[in-house]
Amino acid sequence: MPSNYYLFLSLALFCIGVMGVLMRRNAIIILMCIELMLNAVNLLLVTFSRMYQDSNAQLFVFFIMVVAAAEVSVGLSIIVLMYRKVRSIDVNILNRLKN
């Protein structure tokens, strides 16, 4: 399978993730869209690694996966705390938490 297909798939996934972050107001969906963008970058790095026969990019993929796992754990804990305080996970309500 040509590498162009993987590049276009990565671009499509990243664009879907960006649109989800910009258009949605649900904190869980925003978190999922950020994960989708990180996975699109992982796919792009693995594609370039395969195209240029260099395995160093796969090391970066591993570190991105570790950062994504940490981001999910911190993000979900913040969402749980926000839900306990405000009883909603809408990100527009975060302005109320300034007080």
LINHUMO-V233853 format. One record per residue. RES is the residue in one small letter. SS is DSSP state (@ for helix, = for strand, . for the rest). OMEGA is omega in degrees with one decimal (* if undefined). Layout:
((RES:SS:OMEGA) (RES:SS:OMEGA))
//
This chain:
((m:.:-178.3) (p:.:-178.8) (s:@:-179.7) (n:@:179.2) (y:@:178.7) (y:@:178.3) (l:@:178.7) (f:@:176.7) (l:@:178.1) (s:@:177.9) (l:@:179.4) (a:@:179.0) (l:@:179.8) (f:@:178.6) (c:@:176.4) (i:@:178.4) (g:@:179.4) (v:@:179.6) (m:@:177.8) (g:@:178.6) (v:@:-176.1) (l:@:-172.4) (m:@:-174.9) (r:.:178.4) (r:.:178.1) (n:=:-174.4) (a:@:-179.6) (i:@:178.2) (i:@:176.2) (i:@:178.1) (l:@:177.7) (m:@:179.1) (c:@:174.8) (i:@:176.0) (e:@:178.1) (l:@:177.3) (m:@:178.0) (l:@:177.8) (n:@:175.2) (a:@:176.8) (v:@:177.0) (n:@:178.7) (l:@:178.7) (l:@:179.3) (l:@:178.6) (v:@:177.3) (t:@:177.9) (f:@:177.2) (s:@:179.4) (r:@:-179.4) (m:@:-174.1) (y:.:177.4) (q:.:-179.6) (d:.:-175.9) (s:.:179.5) (n:@:179.8) (a:@:179.2) (q:@:173.5) (l:@:176.0) (f:@:177.3) (v:@:177.8) (f:@:179.6) (f:@:176.5) (i:@:177.8) (m:@:177.1) (v:@:178.3) (v:@:178.4) (a:@:178.0) (a:@:177.4) (a:@:178.9) (e:@:179.0) (v:@:-178.5) (s:@:178.6) (v:@:-179.6) (g:@:179.2) (l:@:176.9) (s:@:176.2) (i:@:178.5) (i:@:178.8) (v:@:178.2) (l:@:177.7) (m:@:179.6) (y:@:178.2) (r:@:-176.6) (k:@:-169.9) (v:@:-176.9) (r:.:176.1) (s:.:176.5) (i:.:175.7) (d:=:-175.7) (v:@:176.4) (n:@:-179.1) (i:@:-179.6) (l:@:177.8) (n:@:178.4) (r:@:-175.6) (l:@:179.9) (k:@:-176.8) (n:.:*))
//
